């Protein structure tokens, strides 16, 4: 354990600071400070040493330079166990600082305050680029063997707890853990500044606070989430979201955002296994579930309408992990909250990011989200699609877009009745989709088929036709498109070419 005998405090946020300063004073800790923080402490009638008394220099350049001085950084960086360091500190009258409590100017908040405004002068933003703060934080984190660093207002309560419970003493493990947080904060801060100057539309999630998760995809994998879930939904009930929950929730939200008509969907391992639209919510739920009630067990449910009591009662009969909806009626909540671990999320109307990234090969892939349904609507088969077929084709193509490739979606009357996804050949995906429909005794006669990519041969069209399917939608682009198109013409089947592929790896 190491005793805190001196502290340097220079913070932007003063909320929660008073009890910390009082505890330090009670323990006889010498406090150094600057500017507004110094005035705050003085008003508490607590002794404080102005940093300028230590450095011999006043705050200059409008406050841009206050702490950037060898005596300040020597006091933070000096290694107490190094004889040469100790000798230098004695020769140059450098004190020891054991606690550095510094937060950073609110750069990101300032940038956000100017969003949508015509910014003629960048000065307010430029002046919120902190220089001394990150330098002191990094110095204290580097020397965590001797110094405790607190770099965010969220950690004020933790610091107060340490001071009170451990009589102003800290362990090496505690100092190291706080140093890790400090380096993360500095990294995020620098990224935010870089993104502002680059005017990039994509802001990496690492700019956001880190939230540790119980584990990753499997219990032996550690995991964390960087971001602000509160911008997307409010959690009304249930256990902490896991890594796999979050992955499925992302897939569910991306899917449900595609539809305006009343829609209910069931997600399993990021693939939609049941979905239906149009009609009363309870009926839509029943049709979504009947598409594959077996896979629905333990899934993630999502709707684009408020959950009412009758629908909640029906849903309550199924074991599921997460339910997402824009609202929940009170009687629905009473029913659904009967299981303590069941996660209920109220979806907000915030826009989702336009870009996504994936980490691989020690790097990051960045791309725009797959938006839209089709770029053209070309009736290329033996006849034009009927109005009912067209509605199902539009729906099927969006559903297929959210299935892992290779993907096939079979739809009838606004209900997914068969799907094949993640297959290594398109014909396997089709066979799987047909088998699924047959498994649950769903009628394929008059159904439509969506394919996420072109048909390389006419075999899929022939197999689907034999199963009763009468209409197809696909992007086209194969050198043998004519084979599938000609088969549709010869058999009076509708085929729509969209010109937009929807691979999902």
C-alpha positions as CSV (number, residue, x, y, z in Angstrom):
1,X,0.0,0.0,0.0
2,X,1.2,3.5,-0.8
3,X,0.1,6.6,1.2
4,X,-1.1,9.7,-0.7
5,X,0.7,12.6,0.8
6,X,0.3,15.2,-2.0
7,X,-2.2,15.7,-4.8
8,X,-2.5,17.8,-8.0
9,X,-6.1,18.6,-8.8
10,X,-7.1,20.5,-11.9
11,X,-10.5,19.5,-13.2
12,X,-13.2,20.9,-15.5
13,X,-16.1,19.2,-13.7
14,X,-16.4,20.2,-10.0
15,X,-19.5,18.0,-9.2
16,X,-18.5,15.5,-6.6
17,X,-15.2,17.2,-5.9
18,X,-16.0,18.7,-2.5
19,X,-16.1,15.5,-0.4
20,X,-12.8,14.3,-2.1
21,X,-11.0,17.5,-1.3
22,X,-12.4,17.4,2.2
23,X,-11.2,13.8,2.7
24,X,-7.7,14.7,1.4
25,X,-7.5,17.7,3.8
26,X,-8.6,15.6,6.7
27,X,-5.8,13.2,6.0
28,X,-3.2,16.0,5.8
29,X,-2.6,15.8,2.1
30,X,-0.9,18.8,0.4
31,X,-3.1,19.9,-2.5
32,X,-1.8,21.7,-5.6
33,X,-4.2,23.3,-8.0
34,X,-4.8,25.8,-10.8
35,X,-7.4,28.3,-12.0
36,X,-11.0,27.5,-11.4
37,X,-10.3,24.4,-9.4
38,X,-8.0,26.4,-7.1
39,X,-10.8,29.0,-6.5
40,X,-13.3,26.2,-5.8
41,X,-11.0,24.7,-3.1
42,X,-10.3,28.0,-1.6
43,X,-14.0,28.7,-1.2
44,X,-14.2,25.5,0.9
45,X,-11.7,27.1,3.2
46,X,-9.3,24.3,2.5
47,X,-5.6,25.1,2.1
48,X,-4.3,24.8,-1.5
49,X,-1.0,25.6,-3.1
50,X,-1.3,27.4,-6.5
51,X,0.8,25.6,-9.1
52,X,2.4,28.9,-10.0
53,X,3.9,29.0,-6.6
54,X,5.6,25.7,-7.5
55,X,6.7,26.7,-10.9
56,X,7.5,30.4,-10.3
57,X,5.4,31.2,-13.4
58,X,1.9,32.5,-13.6
59,X,-0.8,31.1,-15.9
60,X,0.1,32.6,-19.3
61,X,-1.2,32.9,-22.9
62,X,-4.8,33.1,-21.7
63,X,-4.5,29.9,-19.7
64,X,-3.0,27.8,-22.5
65,X,0.1,27.3,-20.3
66,X,-0.3,26.6,-16.6
67,X,1.2,23.3,-15.7
68,X,3.7,22.7,-18.6
69,X,6.8,23.0,-16.4
70,X,9.7,20.6,-15.4
71,X,8.8,21.0,-11.7
72,X,5.3,19.8,-12.3
73,X,6.2,16.9,-14.5
74,X,9.3,16.0,-12.4
75,X,6.9,15.8,-9.4
76,X,4.7,13.4,-11.3
77,X,7.3,11.3,-13.1
78,X,9.9,11.0,-10.5
79,X,10.5,7.3,-9.5
80,X,10.7,7.1,-5.7
81,X,12.7,3.9,-5.9
82,X,15.3,5.2,-8.3
83,X,18.3,6.8,-6.5
84,X,19.2,9.0,-9.5
85,X,15.6,10.3,-9.7
86,X,15.5,11.0,-5.9
87,X,18.8,12.8,-6.2
88,X,17.6,15.0,-9.1
89,X,14.4,15.8,-7.2
90,X,16.3,16.8,-4.1
91,X,18.8,19.0,-6.1
92,X,16.1,20.8,-8.0
93,X,13.6,21.1,-5.1
94,X,11.0,18.9,-6.9
95,X,8.2,17.7,-4.6
96,X,6.6,14.3,-4.9
97,X,3.0,14.2,-6.2
98,X,1.2,11.0,-5.4
99,X,-2.3,11.7,-6.8
100,X,-3.1,13.4,-10.1
101,X,-6.8,14.3,-10.5
102,X,-7.3,15.8,-13.9
103,X,-10.1,15.6,-16.4
104,X,-10.1,17.0,-19.9
105,X,-11.7,20.0,-21.6
106,X,-15.0,18.9,-23.1
107,X,-13.9,18.8,-26.7
108,X,-16.5,16.4,-28.1
109,X,-19.3,18.1,-26.2
110,X,-18.2,21.5,-27.7
111,X,-18.1,20.0,-31.2
112,X,-21.6,18.6,-30.8
113,X,-23.0,21.9,-29.6
114,X,-22.1,23.4,-33.0
115,X,-23.6,20.6,-35.1
116,X,-26.0,21.9,-37.7
117,X,-24.7,25.5,-37.2
118,X,-22.7,27.6,-39.5
119,X,-19.4,27.8,-37.7
120,X,-17.6,30.9,-38.9
121,X,-14.9,30.8,-36.3
122,X,-13.4,27.6,-34.9
123,X,-11.9,29.3,-31.9
124,X,-14.4,27.9,-29.4
125,X,-13.6,24.4,-30.6
126,X,-9.9,24.9,-30.9
127,X,-9.7,26.3,-27.3
128,X,-11.2,23.0,-26.0
129,X,-8.2,21.0,-27.2
130,X,-6.5,20.2,-23.9
131,X,-2.7,20.2,-23.8
132,X,-1.6,20.2,-20.2
133,X,-4.4,17.8,-19.1
134,X,-3.5,14.8,-21.3
135,X,0.2,15.4,-20.6
136,X,-0.3,15.2,-16.9
137,X,-2.6,12.2,-17.2
138,X,-0.1,10.3,-19.4
139,X,2.7,11.2,-17.0
140,X,0.8,10.0,-14.0
141,X,-0.3,6.8,-15.8
142,X,3.2,6.1,-16.9
143,X,4.4,6.4,-13.3
144,X,1.6,4.4,-11.8
145,X,4.1,2.5,-9.6
146,X,4.1,5.6,-7.5
147,X,1.2,7.8,-8.6
148,X,-2.6,7.3,-8.7
149,X,-4.3,9.0,-11.6
150,X,-8.0,9.9,-11.9
151,X,-8.9,11.1,-15.4
152,X,-12.7,11.2,-15.5
153,X,-15.5,12.5,-13.4
154,X,-17.1,9.0,-13.5
155,X,-14.3,7.9,-11.2
156,X,-14.8,10.5,-8.6
157,X,-17.0,8.1,-6.4
158,X,-14.4,5.4,-6.8
159,X,-11.6,7.7,-5.6
160,X,-13.7,8.9,-2.6
161,X,-14.3,5.2,-1.6
162,X,-10.6,4.5,-1.7
163,X,-9.8,7.5,0.4
164,X,-12.4,6.7,3.0
165,X,-11.9,2.9,3.2
166,X,-8.2,2.8,2.9
167,X,-7.1,5.9,4.7
168,X,-5.7,7.6,1.6
169,X,-3.7,4.5,0.7
170,X,-3.7,2.6,-2.7
171,X,-2.4,-0.7,-4.0
172,X,-0.3,-1.1,-7.1
173,X,-3.1,-3.1,-8.7
174,X,-5.5,-0.2,-8.1
175,X,-3.1,2.3,-9.5
176,X,-2.4,0.2,-12.5
177,X,-6.2,-0.3,-13.2
178,X,-6.7,3.5,-13.1
179,X,-3.7,4.0,-15.4
180,X,-5.3,1.7,-18.0
181,X,-8.4,3.8,-17.9
182,X,-6.4,7.0,-18.2
183,X,-4.6,5.8,-21.3
184,X,-7.9,4.8,-22.9
185,X,-9.3,8.2,-22.1
186,X,-6.3,10.0,-23.8
187,X,-6.6,7.7,-26.8
188,X,-10.3,8.4,-27.3
189,X,-9.7,12.1,-26.8
190,X,-7.0,12.2,-29.5
191,X,-9.2,10.2,-31.9
192,X,-12.0,12.7,-31.4
193,X,-9.8,15.6,-32.3
194,X,-8.4,13.8,-35.3
195,X,-11.8,12.9,-36.5
196,X,-12.9,16.5,-36.2
197,X,-10.0,17.9,-38.3
198,X,-10.4,15.1,-40.9
199,X,-14.1,15.8,-41.0
200,X,-14.6,12.0,-41.2
201,X,-18.2,10.8,-41.1
202,X,-17.0,7.6,-39.3
203,X,-16.1,7.9,-35.7
204,X,-14.6,4.7,-34.2
205,X,-16.4,3.2,-31.3
206,X,-13.2,3.4,-29.3
207,X,-13.9,7.2,-28.9
208,X,-16.7,6.1,-26.5
209,X,-16.6,4.8,-22.9
210,X,-15.6,1.2,-22.4
211,X,-18.1,-1.3,-20.9
212,X,-16.7,-4.6,-19.8
213,X,-18.9,-7.6,-20.7
214,X,-19.2,-10.9,-18.8
215,X,-17.4,-12.7,-21.7
216,X,-17.4,-12.8,-25.4
217,X,-19.0,-15.3,-27.8
218,X,-17.8,-18.1,-25.5
219,X,-17.0,-18.0,-21.7
220,X,-13.3,-18.3,-22.2
221,X,-13.2,-15.1,-24.3
222,X,-12.9,-11.7,-22.6
223,X,-14.9,-8.9,-24.2
224,X,-16.0,-5.2,-23.9
225,X,-18.3,-2.8,-25.6
226,X,-17.3,0.7,-26.6
227,X,-20.2,3.0,-27.3
228,X,-23.3,4.5,-25.8
229,X,-26.2,2.1,-25.8
230,X,-28.5,4.7,-24.2
231,X,-28.5,6.5,-27.5
232,X,-30.2,3.5,-29.1
233,X,-32.5,2.1,-26.5
234,X,-33.6,2.1,-22.9
235,X,-33.3,-1.2,-21.0
236,X,-36.6,-1.6,-19.1
237,X,-36.0,-5.0,-17.6
238,X,-33.7,-8.0,-17.4
239,X,-30.1,-9.1,-16.9
240,X,-27.0,-7.4,-18.3
241,X,-26.7,-7.6,-22.1
242,X,-24.0,-10.1,-23.2
243,X,-21.7,-10.0,-26.2
244,X,-24.0,-12.4,-28.2
245,X,-27.1,-10.4,-27.1
246,X,-25.6,-7.2,-28.5
247,X,-24.7,-8.9,-31.8
248,X,-28.2,-10.2,-32.2
249,X,-29.8,-6.9,-31.1
250,X,-27.8,-5.0,-33.8
251,X,-29.1,-7.5,-36.4
252,X,-32.7,-7.2,-35.1
253,X,-32.6,-3.4,-35.2
254,X,-31.1,-3.2,-38.6
255,X,-33.8,-5.5,-39.9
256,X,-36.8,-3.9,-38.3
257,X,-35.8,-0.4,-39.5
258,X,-36.4,-1.6,-43.1
259,X,-40.2,-1.9,-42.7
260,X,-43.1,0.7,-42.4
261,X,-46.0,-1.8,-42.1
262,X,-46.6,-3.6,-38.8
263,X,-43.8,-6.1,-38.6
264,X,-42.6,-8.7,-36.1
265,X,-39.4,-10.6,-36.5
266,X,-37.4,-13.3,-34.6
267,X,-33.6,-13.4,-34.8
268,X,-31.4,-16.3,-34.1
269,X,-27.6,-16.0,-34.4
270,X,-28.0,-12.8,-36.4
271,X,-30.3,-14.5,-39.0
272,X,-34.0,-13.8,-39.2
273,X,-35.8,-17.2,-38.6
274,X,-39.3,-15.8,-38.5
275,X,-40.9,-12.6,-39.8
276,X,-44.3,-11.4,-41.0
277,X,-45.9,-8.1,-41.7
278,X,-49.3,-6.4,-42.1
279,X,-52.3,-6.8,-39.9
280,X,-52.9,-6.7,-36.1
281,X,-49.7,-7.1,-34.1
282,X,-50.9,-10.3,-32.4
283,X,-51.6,-11.9,-35.7
284,X,-48.3,-10.7,-37.2
285,X,-46.5,-12.3,-34.2
286,X,-48.3,-15.6,-34.7
287,X,-47.4,-15.7,-38.3
288,X,-43.8,-14.8,-37.7
289,X,-43.5,-17.6,-35.1
290,X,-45.2,-20.2,-37.3
291,X,-42.5,-19.8,-39.9
292,X,-40.0,-21.6,-37.7
293,X,-41.2,-22.1,-34.1
294,X,-38.3,-24.5,-33.5
295,X,-35.6,-22.0,-34.2
296,X,-37.4,-19.2,-32.3
297,X,-36.6,-20.8,-28.9
298,X,-34.1,-18.6,-27.1
299,X,-34.2,-16.0,-29.9
300,X,-34.3,-12.2,-30.0
301,X,-37.7,-10.7,-30.8
302,X,-38.3,-7.3,-32.4
303,X,-41.4,-5.4,-33.4
304,X,-41.9,-1.9,-34.9
305,X,-45.2,-1.3,-33.0
306,X,-45.9,-0.9,-29.2
307,X,-46.4,-4.3,-27.5
308,X,-50.0,-4.6,-26.2
309,X,-51.2,-6.9,-23.5
310,X,-52.7,-9.6,-25.8
311,X,-49.5,-9.8,-27.8
312,X,-47.4,-9.9,-24.6
313,X,-49.5,-12.8,-23.3
314,X,-48.8,-14.8,-26.5
315,X,-45.1,-14.0,-26.5
316,X,-44.9,-14.9,-22.8
317,X,-45.5,-18.6,-23.7
318,X,-42.1,-18.7,-25.6
319,X,-38.7,-18.7,-24.0
320,X,-36.7,-15.8,-25.5
321,X,-33.7,-13.8,-24.6
322,X,-34.5,-10.2,-25.7
323,X,-37.6,-8.3,-26.9
324,X,-37.2,-5.0,-28.6
325,X,-40.1,-2.6,-29.4
326,X,-40.6,1.2,-29.6
327,X,-43.0,1.0,-26.6
328,X,-44.7,-1.3,-24.1
329,X,-48.2,-0.9,-22.7
330,X,-48.3,-1.2,-19.0
331,X,-50.2,-4.4,-18.9
332,X,-47.7,-5.9,-21.4
333,X,-44.9,-4.9,-19.1
334,X,-46.6,-6.6,-16.2
335,X,-46.8,-9.8,-18.1
336,X,-43.3,-9.7,-19.7
337,X,-41.5,-8.8,-16.5
338,X,-42.6,-12.0,-14.8
339,X,-39.2,-13.5,-15.8
340,X,-36.4,-11.7,-14.0
341,X,-33.7,-12.3,-16.6
342,X,-35.8,-11.5,-19.7
343,X,-34.4,-8.4,-21.4
344,X,-36.8,-5.8,-22.5
345,X,-35.5,-2.9,-24.7
346,X,-37.4,0.2,-25.7
347,X,-36.0,1.3,-29.0
348,X,-35.4,5.0,-29.6
349,X,-35.9,6.8,-32.9
350,X,-32.2,7.7,-33.2
351,X,-30.6,7.2,-36.6
352,X,-28.2,4.3,-36.8
353,X,-24.7,4.9,-38.2
354,X,-24.3,4.9,-41.9
355,X,-21.1,3.0,-41.8
356,X,-19.9,-0.2,-40.2
357,X,-16.5,-1.8,-39.5
358,X,-15.1,-5.2,-38.8
359,X,-11.7,-6.0,-37.3
360,X,-9.5,-8.5,-39.0
361,X,-5.8,-9.2,-39.8
362,X,-4.7,-6.7,-37.2
363,X,-6.6,-4.0,-39.0
364,X,-10.1,-2.7,-39.7
365,X,-12.5,-2.9,-42.7
366,X,-14.8,0.0,-43.1
367,X,-17.9,0.1,-45.4
368,X,-21.2,1.8,-45.8
369,X,-24.2,-0.1,-44.5
370,X,-26.1,-2.0,-47.2
371,X,-29.0,0.5,-47.7
372,X,-31.9,0.2,-50.1
373,X,-33.8,-2.7,-51.7
374,X,-33.2,-2.4,-55.4
375,X,-31.7,0.0,-58.0
376,X,-34.0,-1.1,-60.8
377,X,-37.2,-3.1,-61.2
378,X,-37.0,-5.1,-64.4
379,X,-39.7,-7.7,-65.1
380,X,-37.6,-10.1,-67.1
381,X,-39.6,-13.4,-66.9
382,X,-42.5,-14.9,-68.7
383,X,-44.9,-12.3,-67.2
384,X,-44.9,-9.3,-64.9
385,X,-45.3,-10.0,-61.2
386,X,-48.9,-9.5,-59.9
387,X,-49.6,-6.9,-57.3
388,X,-49.6,-9.5,-54.5
389,X,-46.4,-11.1,-55.8
390,X,-44.8,-7.7,-56.1
391,X,-45.5,-6.9,-52.4
392,X,-44.1,-10.3,-51.4
393,X,-41.1,-9.8,-53.6
394,X,-40.3,-6.4,-52.1
395,X,-40.6,-8.0,-48.6
396,X,-38.6,-11.1,-49.4
397,X,-35.8,-9.1,-50.9
398,X,-35.4,-7.1,-47.7
399,X,-35.6,-10.2,-45.6
400,X,-33.0,-12.0,-47.8
401,X,-30.7,-8.9,-47.4
402,X,-30.4,-9.6,-43.7
403,X,-29.6,-13.4,-44.0
404,X,-26.0,-14.6,-44.1
405,X,-24.8,-15.5,-47.6
406,X,-25.5,-17.6,-49.6
407,X,-29.1,-16.7,-48.8
408,X,-32.6,-17.7,-50.1
409,X,-35.8,-16.3,-48.6
410,X,-39.3,-17.8,-49.4
411,X,-42.2,-15.6,-48.7
412,X,-46.0,-15.9,-49.1
413,X,-48.6,-13.3,-48.1
414,X,-46.1,-11.2,-46.1
415,X,-44.7,-14.2,-44.1
416,X,-41.3,-15.8,-44.3
417,X,-42.1,-19.5,-44.8
418,X,-38.7,-20.8,-45.6
419,X,-35.1,-19.7,-45.6
420,X,-31.6,-20.9,-46.3
421,X,-28.6,-19.0,-45.1
422,X,-24.8,-19.3,-44.6
423,X,-24.6,-22.0,-47.2
424,X,-21.5,-22.6,-49.4
425,X,-23.7,-23.0,-52.5
426,X,-26.9,-21.3,-53.5
427,X,-28.6,-24.5,-54.4
428,X,-27.9,-25.8,-50.9
429,X,-29.5,-22.6,-49.5
430,X,-32.6,-23.2,-51.6
431,X,-32.9,-26.9,-50.6
432,X,-32.6,-25.9,-47.0
433,X,-35.3,-23.2,-47.4
434,X,-37.7,-25.7,-49.1
435,X,-37.1,-28.3,-46.4
436,X,-37.8,-25.7,-43.7
437,X,-41.2,-24.9,-45.3
438,X,-42.1,-28.5,-45.6
439,X,-41.0,-29.2,-42.0
440,X,-43.6,-26.9,-40.7
441,X,-46.2,-27.8,-43.3
442,X,-46.2,-24.4,-45.0
443,X,-47.7,-24.2,-48.5
444,X,-45.2,-23.1,-51.1
445,X,-47.7,-23.0,-53.9
446,X,-47.7,-19.4,-55.2
447,X,-44.8,-18.3,-52.9
448,X,-42.0,-16.0,-54.1
449,X,-38.3,-16.5,-53.8
450,X,-35.6,-13.9,-53.2
451,X,-31.9,-14.6,-53.7
452,X,-29.2,-12.3,-52.4
453,X,-27.0,-12.8,-55.5
454,X,-27.5,-14.0,-59.1
455,X,-28.3,-17.6,-60.1
456,X,-25.2,-19.0,-61.8
457,X,-27.3,-21.7,-63.5
458,X,-31.0,-22.4,-64.0
459,X,-31.0,-25.3,-61.5
460,X,-32.4,-23.1,-58.6
461,X,-35.3,-21.8,-60.7
462,X,-36.2,-25.3,-61.8
463,X,-36.1,-26.8,-58.2
464,X,-38.1,-23.8,-56.8
465,X,-40.7,-24.1,-59.6
466,X,-41.1,-27.8,-58.9
467,X,-41.8,-26.9,-55.3
468,X,-44.6,-24.5,-56.3
469,X,-42.8,-21.2,-56.4
470,X,-44.0,-18.8,-59.1
471,X,-42.1,-15.6,-58.8
472,X,-38.4,-14.7,-58.3
473,X,-36.3,-11.6,-57.4
474,X,-32.6,-11.5,-57.9
475,X,-29.9,-8.9,-58.7
476,X,-28.8,-10.5,-62.0
477,X,-25.3,-10.2,-63.4
478,X,-24.4,-13.8,-64.2
479,X,-23.0,-14.5,-67.6
480,X,-25.7,-17.2,-67.7
481,X,-28.7,-15.0,-66.6
482,X,-30.4,-15.9,-69.8
483,X,-30.7,-19.6,-68.7
484,X,-32.9,-18.7,-65.6
485,X,-34.8,-16.0,-67.5
486,X,-35.6,-18.3,-70.4
487,X,-36.8,-21.0,-68.1
488,X,-39.2,-18.4,-66.5
489,X,-40.4,-17.3,-69.9
490,X,-41.0,-20.9,-71.0
491,X,-43.0,-21.6,-67.8
492,X,-44.9,-18.3,-67.4
493,X,-43.0,-17.4,-64.2
494,X,-42.3,-13.9,-63.0
495,X,-38.6,-12.9,-62.5
496,X,-37.5,-9.4,-61.4
497,X,-34.0,-8.2,-61.9
498,X,-32.9,-5.6,-59.3
499,X,-29.4,-4.7,-60.2
500,X,-28.4,-4.7,-56.5
501,X,-26.7,-7.6,-54.8
502,X,-27.1,-8.1,-51.0
503,X,-24.2,-10.3,-49.9
504,X,-23.8,-10.5,-46.1
505,X,-20.7,-12.2,-44.8
